[in-house]
Amino acid sequence: MVFLAINGLSSRYSSSKGPVYAVDDVDFSLEDGESIGIAGESACGKSTLGLSIIRMLSGGKTQGDISFEGESILDISESDFDSKYRWKKISMIFQGAMNSLDPVFTIKEQFVEILKQHHFDGDFDKVILDAITSVSLNEPVLKKYPHELSGGMKQRVIIAMALLLKPKFVIADEPTTALDVLIQAQIVNLLKDLKKGGMSFMLITHDLAVLSEIANKIGIMYGGQMVEFGSSEEIYNNPKHPYTQGLLKSIPTLKGGPPTYIKGIPPSLLDPPTECRFIDRCPSVIEKCHKLPPKFKTETGYVRCWLYEDK
């Protein structure tokens, strides 16, 4: 059963140089227990997509439709969304959030403050202990201050905070950034375990290899658009869009030659082009690429590329 359906989602926000068209006409859906990975270069709209879903895009405007468990969550008031959905059904692990822990309060005091902010009226100790044990931490951690924890432990605390009110869907924005390889593996394994327990994730990352561990579906973002969406098997084994193909070729492997890289830079989102947004970097340009491609259906999703118009 589909619990999250996004159709025609577009988000823009103001800047000193004009409006930034950060997300443009994104579609995807998830069924119960499924997770999606969002990949792409920096400044392609990945984080804005996550912030748009949880309605925390500061100074931004979001259009389109987001249906969560059958209710259109863009149409309800901010107070209703905050009381019914934000942190309770939809939560977010922010990029670099482990550095936002307050250094003058213990970990438990910070958990208690979150529960008070949300007017929680249950057993504080039980729900806090459930949250930290779900991320493989033990009770003594609650008495510590942030500076007494390693980077990996602080990231686990942040994840536990996002899980505190037992949401169904968690948006994880670069949860392994700035962690060493061993700690990254521990965090990925933690997310896999939580997924086995029935939780769904949107994992936002630059690292396609990480997505292969967790995501059932993958969306490739470029220039504010989701240029390809499909099952993880299709994206990895039969990528359609030249940008997706380029991303996969850029992953270092133990076998074969050195990775290849995509030349050039992504287009500005201040004034998005009216032609294919990948045209200046694409090795397979045809005449039609001077028009903005629609979404062409694939086996498990869609691709925005004129090469698949008749396929």
N, C-alpha and C positions, 0 to 999 in steps of 0.2 A: 504494500500500500504506500502511495506517495505521501510523504509528510511535508516535503518542501518543494515548491514549484516556483521558479522565477521566470518571468516572461517580460521581455522588452525593457529590462532594467537599465536605466541611464542615470548617471550622477555627475553633477558638475558643482564646482565651488569657485568662489571669487579669489582673485589674487591681485597684486599691484599691477600686473601686466594684462589683466583681463580675465575672463572666465576660463577655467580649466575643465575640459571635457574628459574627465578621468575614467568614466565607465560609459560605454555606448552600446545599447541594445544587446544585453547579455541574457541568454536563456539557458536554464538547466533545471533538472529535477532530481530528487533523491527519494528512494524508498526507505522504509524502516530498516535501520541497521547499516545502511550504506554510508560511505564517506567519500568525499571528493577532494582531489588535490588541485590546487591552482598554481601554475608555474608560469614563469616569464621573467624577462629582465627587469631591472629596477625601473621605477616610474612608468609602469605599463598599466596600472590600475588595480593590482592585486589587493593591496591593503584597503583601498577605497571601496572595493567590492564587499569586503568583510565588514567594514564600518557602515556601509549602506544597509546591509542586512540587519545589523543590530541597532540601526538608527542612531549612530553616534558620529555622523559626518559633520563636524563642526563647521558652520558657515556654508554648508552645502545644501543642494537641492536634489532630491531623488524622485524619479518618475518611473512608471512601469507598474508591475504587480509582483508582490511577494506573498505567496500563500503558504502559511504554516499551519499544518493540521486542519486545513480547510478554511481558515480565516485569513482574509487579506490584511496583513499587518501594517501596510503603508497607509491604510485608510482610517485606522483607529487613532484616537487622541494620544498625545505623548504620555499623559498620566495613565491611561489604560495599558499602553504598551509597557510602561515601566512596572506597573503592578502585576501584569499577567505574564509577560514574556522575558524582559531583559533580566539576565542572570538566573531566572527561574526555569525557563525553557530554552533560551538561547543565551549562551555565554561566550566570552572572548578572552583569549590569552594574547595580550598585546606584545608587539615587537619590543624587545629590550625591557620588558616589564620587571625582570628580576632586580633591576637597578632602582625600581620605584618603591621598594620596601622601606618603611620608615625606620631610620636607624635608632631612634630613641624609644621604641616600643618593642616588647617581645613579640614573637610570632603569634602566640595565643591572643594577646591584646589586639593585634591587627585582625585576626579572624573574628573576634568578638565585635569589633567596630563594624565590620561588614554586616554581620547578622543584625546589629542594632539599626543600621541604616535601612535595612529591608524589613524592619518591624517583625523579625522572626520571634515567634512565641513558643517555640519548642524547647527541647533540652539542648542548650548550647554545647555542653561538654561532649555529648554523644555525637552531634552532627559534625563538630570540629574533629573529633577523633576518627570518625568514619572517613572524613575528607583526607586527612593526612595518611591514614593507613591505606587508602585507595591508591596513593602514589608511592607506596613502599617507604614511608617515613614512620618513625615511632614517636611515642608520647614525649620523651625528653626534649625533642626538637622544639616543642611549644614554649619551653622556658627560655629558649635562646634568643639572642638578638641577631639581626641580619648579618652583622660583621663576623659572627661566629660560625657562619655556614659557608660551605664551598659553593662555587657557581652552580654546580649540578643540584645541590640541595635547595638553593634559593629558587631555581627554576621549578623544582618539584613543588615547593611551597606555593608559587604563583599558579601552577596548574591546579593544586588543591583548592586554592581560593576560587578559581573559575568553576570548580566542581561542587562548591560548598552547598549550593541550593539544588543540587542534582538536576542539572539541565539535560535536555534530550540531545541538543545540538551545540557543539563547541567549535568556535572559529579560532584556530591556532595560527597566529601570524608569526612566521619564522621562529618557532619555539626552540630550535637548536642553534640559532645564531650566537656567535661569540663563545661557544662551548667547545672544548677539545673533542677529538674524535671518539674517545671512549665514553664520555658523558653524552655526546650526541646519540650514540648507540643505545645507551640506557634510557634516554628520553623517548626515542623511537619505540623501543620495546615496551615502555610504559603505555604509550598511546595505543599500541597494538593490543595490550592486555585490556585497556579500558574499552576498546572497540569490541573485543570479544564479549564484554559484559553488556553489550547492547547500545553503547553510546555512539553517536554519529559525529564525524568531524569534517570541518573544512580546513585542510592543511595548506597554508600558503607558504611557498618556499621557492628559492632559486634552484634547489637541488632535486632534479628529477629522480635520482637514485633513491632518495628518501621517500618520495611519493609511491614508488613501486612497492614499498613495504606495507603501506597502510590503505591507499586509496582504491576504491572500487571503480571510480570514474575520475577522469582528469579533464580539466579545462586549461587550455593554453591561451594566455593573455598576451596581446601585443597591441600597442598603441591605443589602449582603452577598450579594445574589443576582444571577445573570446573568439579567436580565429579557428579553434578546433576544440570539439568536445566529444567525448566518447568513453567507452570502457577502457580501463587501464590496459587490458590485453590488446585492444585495437590500437591505442596510442603508441604503445611500445613496439608492437610487432608489425603494424601496418600504418605508420603515420602518413597522413595525407598532405597537410600543409607544408610548404617548403620551410617555413619557420620552425615547425615542430621537428622536421627532419634535421634541420641545422642544430637545434638544441640537443637532440639525441647524439649527433655526431661530435658534439663538443664535450661529451662526458668521457673522461679518461678511462681506459680499460687495461686489464692486465695482458690481454692478447691483442695482436694487431698493431697497427701503426699509431702515430701520435694523433691526438684529437684535432679536429679542424674547428675553426672559429668563424662566426658570422661577421663579415666586414661591415663597417658603417655603424650608425647610431639610430635608435628608434626616433620616430617623428615627434615633434612637439605636440603636446595635448592642448596647448593654447589655441592653436589653429589647425585642427585635424584635417588631413587631406581628404578630398572628395574622390580620390582614386584609391586603389588598394594600398593599405598603409605600409605594406612590406615591399612595395614596388622598387624602391631605391636600393634594396639589399638582396632582392630575390634573383636567383640564378635561372629562373624559368619564366621570365616575363613574356607575355603575349600581348597583342593589341588590346584585348578587352580589359587588361589590368588597369587601364586608365579610367575605368569606371569602378565604383565601389561595389565589391562582390556581395551578393546576398548569402544566406545560409543554404548550402546544398546538403541534402540528407546523405548520411553515411550509414554503415551497418548498425552502429549503436549510438549515433549522435549526429553531428553536422560539422561542416568545414566551410570557411569563408575563402574560397579560392576558385577562380574561373576555370582552372584546369579540370574541375570536376562537374562542370555544368551539364554535360551529357552522360554522366556515369551514374 
